[in-house]
Amino acid sequence: MRYAVLSDIHGNLEALEAVLADAATRTDTLLCLGDLVGYGADPVACVEMVAGRAQTITYGNHEQAVAGGLDLDWFNPHARAAAEWTRERLDEDHLRYLTALPLIAEVGDATLVHASPDRPDEWDYLISAEDGFNAFSAFATRLCFVGHSHLPGAWSLGSSGPEHLPGSIDLSLERGRRYIVNVGSVGQPRDRDPRAAYTIWDADRGTVSTRRVVYDVKTAAAKILRGGLPRFLADRLGVGS
């Protein structure tokens, strides 16, 4: 089975469509780690598109924010404005659907979670080597896929010791090692590469790899501006920050 593992779509329909097109012939099914909404101009379309295709979806902090379960003071002003804007565009059915998503799920020998598997409802980021290594005790599967930081990378742990692999990844999973993989962001990359990011997990071959996909950034940014969202959210798409 080949899985397309997506995270942090953030209402960016152009990026999502490009990723789904790229994944169509390369994967068999879709997994999503949350943050379908927030920042971008097409939250409804993104929710409905992923809901109709994904085998499993987990809950993200932006879902919690637009549903009213997270204090918006937790967000910076741009994220707060986007959460308020998004909340006005989702109806009660969408909000009920999003709030019913699980914080954490398992598919085969992989754990799926938006942020850290350790206390996933506290939305901790996994960024440094130490962050990743400290999270291994929180899940029992061989693999754990995360998002949240928008930064692709991986941590591995085995009898020979820990290893931190920042940046895009191309892994052949080694027997006896466990892995945490950040799949990157579809809709708002922050590693200075504006291309959409997602990860392919080939469970039969035992490989995990990041893919980057060019999409229509100009259209996505223009829709943000037309919708009255902060210009900062449009401008950052072009530089991947």
N, C-alpha and C positions, 0 to 999 in steps of 0.2 A: 504494500500500500504506500502510495506517495501522497504526502500531505503538503498543501500550501498553508503556511502558518503566518497569519497576518496580525498586526496590532496597530493601534494608534492611527486609525483612518481619519478621524477628526473632521468628518463632514466634507472631505475632499473627494468629490465624485469623479473628477477627471483622473486623479491618481488611482482610485479604486478600480475604475474601469480598465485602466492600463494594466494594472497588476492582474486582474482576473483574466484579461486576454492573454497575458504572458504565461499565466499558470495553466491555462485551459488544456494544453497538450502535454504539459509536463507533470501534472498532478492528477490524482483521482478524486480528492475531496478537500474541503476547506476547514481550517480551524481558525478561530479568532480570539484574541486575548483582550478585547475590550477597547474602550475609548473610540467607539464608532462616531461619536459626536464631539462638538466643541471646536472652536476656531474657524471651521470651514462653513461654506454657504449652503451645503446640501445635506443637512442631518437626516431628513426624512428619507430621501432616496438611498442614502448609505445604510441606514438601519434596515430598510426593507430589502435591499439587495443582498446584504450579508445574511439576514434572517432567512431568506429564501434559499440560500446556498450552503450555509455552514453546517457541518456536523455538530460542532460544539462551539459555544461562545461563552466567554467569561466576562464578569462585571468589571468595569473600569471606574476610576475616580470621576471622570467627566460624566458618566452615566449617573453616578450618585449625586453629582452636583446639580445636574439639570432636573433630577427628580426631587430635589429639595432635601436630600439626606446628608449633605455635606455643607458646612458653613462656607459661604463664598469668600469670606475673609481669608480663607486658606489660600486663595488664588491671587495672582498678581492682577492689576487692573484690566489688562487686555483679556486674560482668561476669564475673569469675572464678567466682563461685558459680553463675551462670547457665550458663556453659560446662560446668562439672562436672556440673550437674544434667541438662543436655541430653545430654551424652555418655552418661549412664546409660540414656537413653530411645531412643537410636538403635541399631539393630542393625547387624551387619557389612555387610549389603547397602546400607543407607543411607550408612554411612561410606565405603564403596568408591565409591558413586555420587558423593558430594560431593567426594572427593579427586581424582576423575577430571575434574572441571570445569576448563575452561581459565582461566588468569589474564586473558587478553585475547582478544577475538574481533572479527571484522569482519562486518557485515551491510550490504550495499549500500555507501553512501559514509559509513558510521558505524563508528567504533571503540567497542567496549564494554569497560569495565573497572570494577572496583569502586572502586579508589582512584585515585591519579595514574597516568596512562599512562607516566610516567617512573619506571622501577624499580617496577613494580606490586606486586612481592612484598615491598616495604618498607612498604607501607600508609601512604604519606604522604597527608595531607589537603590538599584544595584548598579554601581558605577566602578568603584575601585576593586582591586584584587581582594581586599579584605571583606568588602561587602558580599561578594559572591561566595567566598569560602565559608563565611559564617552562616550562609543560608542552606548549606547542604543538609544540615541536620533536620530541616523542616519538612522534607519530603522523602518518600521511600522508593520512588521509581528511579530508573536509570537516567532519565532525562527530565529536565524541567525547562519549559519555554516561558519566557517573560517578555514584557515590553516596558512601557512607562517612561523610561529615560530617553527614548527615541534614538538610542545609540546601539548599533549592532555590535555584538561581541560574544565571547563565551568564557566560561570557567570550567575547568575539569579537575577531578579529584580521584586519585587512585593510590595504590600501594607505593608508587614511586614519588608521591607528593602532589601538591597542587600546581595548577598552571592557569594563568590568566591570558586570554587571547583577545585583546581589544580590536575593534574594527570588523570589517566584513570577514566572514568565516567560510571555510571549506574543509569540513571535518569528515574523516573516516573514524567512526566510533570504535574505540579500542576496548577489548574485553577487559573487565575488571575496573574500568574507569566510569565515573558518573559525570554528568554534564549539566550545566545551566547555560542556556542559550538565550541571549536577547535578540529577538528577530528583527529589530529596527522598526521604523515607522513608515507606513504607507503614505500618510497624508501630510506629515510635517517632519521630515528628517532634520536632525540637528547636528550632523557630523560634517557640515560644509559641503555636502553632496546633495544637490536638490532632487536627484532622482528618487522615486519611490523605492522603498526597501521592503522585501518580505523574505521568508525563509522556506526552503523546500526540505522536508524531512522524508527521506526514503527509508521506511522502516524495514523493508526487505533487504536492501543493500547495506543498511547501517551507515548512512551518510546524512549529513546536515550541511546545507550551504545557503549563503545569502545571495539573493539576486537583486540587481538594481534595474529599474525600469524608467525610461524617459516618458514623461507625460506632458500634457498641455498646461504648463504652469501659468502662462499668461491668462488663459481663460479662467482657471481656478482663482487667480488673484483678482481679476476683474469682477467676478461674481461676489467676492468678499466685499469689495468696495461698493458695488451697486446695492448690496444688502444693508449697507450702513454699519458694518463691523469696522473695528479699528484698522487703520491703514497698516499699522505694524504687522498685523496678521497676514496681510497680502504681501508686503515687501519681503518678509522673511522666507517665503516660499522659494524665491528666486536664488537665494544664497544658501539654502539648506541650514538655517540656524534657528 
